[in-house]
Amino acid sequence: MANENKDKKIITRNRIIFVAVLGVLVVTVILATIAYSKYVYQNQGQVQGETAAMICEMSVQECQDSVAIINPYCTVTVMNYLNNDITETDVNFTIDATPKGNYILPEFEWRNSQGQVIARSVNEYDANNQLIGRSAQFPLQSMGHATKEDKVYTIVFLNTGEMDITEIVKFDLHAVQAPQSN
């Protein structure tokens, strides 16, 4: 009789565990089905769009060799066109000046077409306080897509005797499509 009572308790306990596991499985399946159907519902439909061709070109012209030039400079022109093709989207861009090889750039500053300084170089040091480089945070600039535009900037290198500055400097243009405003 004690054995029979013990067997009934084990069977009852096993049934409870079985029902609990089955309940968890049923709830999981129901939640997964709801989540999947919501996912399918949200991803149905049609999307139409066009890809706009983005054009953003850069040219670099260094200063002419002359004894009258105290600080060498380069004129950097950014254009929203190439030949007769104009960009189909507004463009945001920045320009980086980095050294070629193991050079450290001389101090420099970026100026806009009105001659106003828009960025100055800052020194970068290693853990031993040794100068390892210079960089400047060129501010984000924008150009439209309605008409041809040229944005002209000057990078002036201070405190250097180096006249052929493009031998040691590499210019990189980073352009992205400007967000569309609604």
N, C-alpha and C positions, 0 to 999 in steps of 0.2 A: 504494500500500500504506500509506503514511504517512497519506494522507487517509482511507482505510478504517478504520485504527486510531483515528484522531481521531474519526470519526463514531461508532464503537462506544463510545468513552469518553463522548461526549456523550449517546448514547442510554442508556447505563448510568447516568450521572449523573442524567438526566431521570427515569428509572424510579425511582431511589432517592428523588428529591425527591417524585415522585408518590406513592410508597408511604408516605413519611413524612407528607405532607399528608393522605392518605387515612386513615392511622392516627390522626392527631390528630383528624380529623373524627369517626371512629368512636368514639374514646374520649369526645369531647365529647358526642356523641349519647347514648351509654350513660350517662354521668354525669347529663345533663339528664333522661333518662327515669327514672333512679333517684330523683333529687331531686324530680321532679314526682310520681312515684308515692308517695313518702314524704309530700309535702305533701298530696296527695289523701287518703291514708290517715289522716293526723292530723286532717283537717278534716271527716271524715265522722262522722255520729252526730247525736243529738238533744240539744237543750238546752232545758230548760224553766225558766222563772223568772217572778217577779212583780216588778212595779215598785211600790215602796212610796211612798206620798205623804208628802213631807217638809213639815212646817209649822214655821216659825220666824219669829215676829213680834216687832216691837219698838215700844215706845211711849216717848216722851220727855216728861217733865214738868219744867218749870223751877221754880226756887224762887220763892216768893211775895216780892213787893217789900216789904222791911221795913228799917227803919234798924238793926235788931238783927243783920241778916245782914252779916257782914264779907266773906266770900268767897262770891260767887254759885255756885250749883251746879245741876245737873240730875239728876233721877232717871231712869235708863234701865232699863226693864223688858223682859226678853226672855222670850217665852212659847213653849211648844211646842204651842200650840193656837190655833184660830181659831173662835170661837163654841163649838159643841159638838164640833167635829172635832179630834181629837188626832193629832199626827204618828204615822206608822206605822213610823218608824225612829228610831234614836238620832241626835242631831244634835251636831256640833261647830260652834262659832261664835266669832267675834271681832267687836269693834266698833271702828270708826275715828271719830275726831273730827277734822274738817278745817275750815279756815276758808272762809267764804263770801266771794267777792270777793277783794280784795287785802289782807285783814286778816292780821295775824300773831296767832295765838292767844296769850292770856296763859298763864303757867305754869299747869299743871294736873296733877291726879292722879286716878286711878281708884281707887275703894274698893269692896270687896264689901259684902254685906248686914250683915256684922259690923263694918263700919267700918275694916277693915284695908286699907292701901294695897297694891294689886296691880300698879300701874304708875304711873310718873312721867314727865312730859314731859321731853324732851331738846331742847336748842337745836340748830338746823341753821344752818350758816354757809356763805356763798359763798367764792370764792377770795380775796376781799379782807377776809375775816374779818367780814363784815357779817351780822347776824342776818337770816335769810330765812324762818324758820318754827320751829314746835315740833311734835313728835309724840311719841306714847307707844306702846309695843308692848303692846297689850292681850293678856293671855295667853289661849291657847286654852281655851275652856270647853266643857262637855258637858251635854247634857240627854237624858233617857231618853224612851221612848215608851209606857210602861205607864200613866202617870197624868199629869194636867195639872200642869205645873210653871211657876212664875214665878221667874226669876233677876233679882234687883234689884241694880243697881250705881249708884253716885253718882260723877259727875264734878265735882270741885271746882276752880274757877278761882281761882288765888291771885294776889294783888297786882294786882287790877283793880278799877276803880270801876264797870265795866259791869254793870248789873243785868239787862238784857234780853239775856242771853247767847245765846239761840237766834237772835237777829238776825245774829250773826256766825259761828255754829258749825253745821256740818252733820254729822249722825250717819249712818254707814253700817254696816249689819249684814251680815256675810259668814258664810253658813252652808253647811255641806256635810254630807252623810250620813256618820255615823261608821262606821269600818270595823267589820265584824262579827267578833267573836271566836269562835273554834271551840273 
